[in-house]
Amino acid sequence: MPVSPLPEVRVENVESLLMHLQRDFDSLSEVIWRQQAEIDTLKKEVQRLGERFATEVDGTEERDPLAEQPPHY
């Protein structure tokens, strides 16, 4: 029958594992927070571009491409 470690050693091992898990949890929480901030920024940008596109599509008058000069003139 194998000898089990002393209770103090087992408690230290559990505390060490818990400390590593807490560090990993904090690290992952920070990553999630940064990703959510980036998602929020991108949502606002997409909304702004959508509004800009809708304004330009709705507010444009009919153009005659043949009457316009090319950009190199």
Phi, psi and omega in degrees: 000127182291150180275127179278149180295162178299150179304324180296320180293319179297318179296318178299320178296317179295317179297320178296315178298319179297320179298317179294319178296321178296318178297315178297319178299314180297320179296314179293324177297319178296318179297315180297319180298315180295320179296320179295321177298319179292320177299316179299317178297315181294323177299316179297319180294318178296318178298315180299316180293323177297318178294319179296316179298315180297321179295317181290323180290317182285328187266003183273148173263163181294131179251152174252101183301333180287335181275347182273145176278142176296157185296341181278357177273000000 
